[in-house]
Amino acid sequence: METEFKDDPAGHTKMAFVIDNRRPVLASVYAQSLEALAAEYTRYISAFHSPADAEFTHMFVHQMRQGSIVSVLEPIVVGALPLFDAARTIFEYSDYLKAIIDWALGKTEEKPKLADEARTLKDMVKILEPVARDQGAQMNIGTVENHGTINFTLNISTTDANAAQNHFRRFMEPAKPLPGGEHKMVALRWYQTKGDAKAKTGDKARIESIYPNPVKVMFASPDLKERMVIAEAQIYHKAFIVDVSVEVVDDKPVLYVVKAYHDEIDLAS
């Protein structure tokens, strides 16, 4: 999509950041969006060019224009880097942002290489926020070339902005490990026991690092129950350091199988 800033004189390539808003945009939200756009540009330069280039190249607001909310941004090299073509990076950065959005919207299956996963995803959410909260709005990002011709690389609706933000947030949230499987060196506290080494029922315990409620306990060998229950005194005032295998149903533990017993901690002392 092309348009033109007719009064823009010949000069370096710049970035157009345009919000076709339907409602007034909070100044703080717009400022955070611009800040995130500039911060990600710096990370992009550091990751895909060099940290030295990133140190001396910063994104500045070149112009603010009437109509929709239009910011024209320009990378400016502050320092002596005569061989670094900052203007060329605007084309690259626009394509980089498009690749991230396309991935978030499912237009491509391959996840693009991100400059810094945690901070990139966080800033992508901020960049999209002015449009995500304004139903019917649209965000356009592209390049302003010599003599004012604009080539928009990205056109993002409110619906797409919300969908992309949800995608980024799913990756930002730390994955919660399922409780099932092998767990080593965990603290087990008895909830109830049955004083019979051969009994298959009646033993329940809490392992709070896995699940807060009592769960049925079985033993890999009778010797383990002998050591942890029958031969012990004051077992309800102790924590037993054990290796367990956890069986789950609907992501909830239903059985702890004690595989090894390492130590005990006296909770009464």
Residue pairs with C-beta under 8 A, 6 or more apart in sequence:
1 140
1 142
1 151
1 152
1 155
2 149
2 150
2 151
2 152
3 149
3 150
3 152
4 148
4 149
4 150
5 65
5 72
5 144
5 148
5 150
6 148
7 148
8 72
8 144
8 147
8 148
9 147
9 148
10 146
10 147
11 146
12 74
12 86
12 87
13 87
13 88
13 90
13 91
13 143
13 144
13 145
13 146
14 62
14 72
14 73
14 74
14 87
14 90
14 143
14 144
15 59
15 72
15 73
15 74
15 90
15 93
15 94
15 141
15 142
15 143
15 144
16 70
16 71
16 72
16 73
16 140
16 141
16 142
16 143
16 144
16 150
16 152
17 34
17 37
17 70
17 71
17 72
17 73
17 139
17 141
18 68
18 69
18 70
18 71
18 139
18 140
18 141
18 152
19 25
19 30
19 68
19 69
19 70
19 130
19 131
19 137
19 138
19 139
19 140
20 68
20 137
20 138
20 139
20 140
21 68
21 69
21 130
21 131
21 134
21 137
22 134
22 135
22 136
22 137
23 134
23 137
25 69
25 130
25 134
26 130
29 129
29 130
29 133
30 69
30 130
32 126
32 129
33 126
33 127
33 128
33 129
33 130
34 61
34 71
34 73
35 126
36 122
36 123
36 124
36 126
36 127
37 59
37 73
37 123
37 127
38 58
38 59
38 73
39 119
39 123
40 97
40 115
40 119
40 120
40 123
40 124
40 127
41 59
41 75
41 89
41 93
42 54
42 57
42 58
42 59
43 54
43 115
43 116
43 119
43 120
44 89
44 92
44 93
44 96
44 115
45 53
45 54
45 57
45 89
46 53
46 54
46 115
47 113
47 115
47 116
48 92
48 96
48 115
49 84
49 89
52 81
53 81
53 84
55 79
56 77
56 78
56 79
56 81
56 84
57 75
57 76
57 77
57 78
57 81
57 84
57 86
57 89
58 75
58 76
58 78
59 73
59 74
59 75
60 73
60 74
60 75
60 76
61 71
61 72
61 73
62 72
62 73
62 74
63 70
63 71
63 72
64 70
64 71
64 72
65 71
65 72
69 130
72 144
75 86
75 87
75 89
75 90
76 86
77 84
77 86
90 143
91 143
94 141
94 142
94 143
94 153
94 154
95 153
96 112
97 127
97 141
97 153
97 154
98 153
98 154
99 108
99 112
100 112
100 114
100 120
100 124
101 124
101 154
101 156
101 160
101 164
102 108
103 110
103 111
103 112
104 124
104 163
104 164
104 167
104 168
105 160
105 163
105 164
105 167
114 120
114 121
117 171
118 172
121 168
121 169
121 171
121 172
122 168
122 172
124 164
124 165
124 168
125 165
125 168
125 169
125 172
128 139
128 156
128 161
128 164
128 165
129 161
129 165
130 137
130 139
131 137
131 138
131 139
131 156
131 157
131 158
131 161
132 158
132 161
132 162
132 165
134 158
135 158
136 158
137 157
137 158
138 155
138 156
138 157
138 158
139 154
139 155
139 156
139 161
140 152
140 154
140 155
140 156
141 152
141 153
141 154
141 156
142 150
142 151
142 152
142 153
142 154
143 150
143 151
143 153
144 150
145 151
156 164
178 248
178 251
179 210
179 211
179 246
179 248
179 251
179 252
179 253
180 246
180 247
180 248
180 253
181 245
181 246
182 243
182 244
182 245
182 246
182 259
183 207
183 209
183 210
183 243
183 244
183 245
183 246
184 243
185 241
185 242
185 243
185 262
186 207
186 209
186 210
186 241
186 242
186 243
186 244
187 207
187 208
187 209
187 239
187 240
187 241
187 265
188 205
188 206
188 207
188 217
188 239
188 240
188 241
188 242
188 244
188 256
188 258
189 205
189 206
189 207
189 208
189 236
189 238
189 239
189 240
189 267
190 203
190 204
190 205
190 229
190 235
190 236
190 238
190 240
191 204
191 205
191 206
191 214
192 202
192 203
192 204
192 214
193 202
193 203
193 204
193 229
193 235
194 201
194 202
194 203
195 229
195 230
196 202
197 222
197 225
197 226
197 230
198 222
200 218
201 216
203 216
203 217
203 218
203 225
203 229
204 214
204 215
204 216
204 217
205 214
205 215
205 217
205 256
206 212
206 213
206 214
206 215
207 215
207 244
207 256
210 246
210 253
211 252
211 253
215 253
215 254
215 255
215 256
216 254
216 255
216 256
217 255
217 256
217 257
217 258
218 255
218 256
218 257
218 258
219 225
219 228
219 257
219 258
220 257
220 258
220 259
220 260
224 258
224 260
224 261
225 258
227 261
228 235
228 240
228 242
228 258
228 261
229 235
232 238
232 264
234 268
237 266
237 267
237 268
238 264
238 265
238 266
238 267
239 264
239 265
239 267
240 261
240 263
240 264
240 265
241 261
241 262
241 263
241 264
241 265
242 258
242 259
242 260
242 261
242 262
243 258
243 259
243 260
243 262
244 256
244 257
244 258
244 259
245 256
245 257
245 259
246 253
246 255
246 256
246 257
247 253
247 254
247 255
247 257
248 254
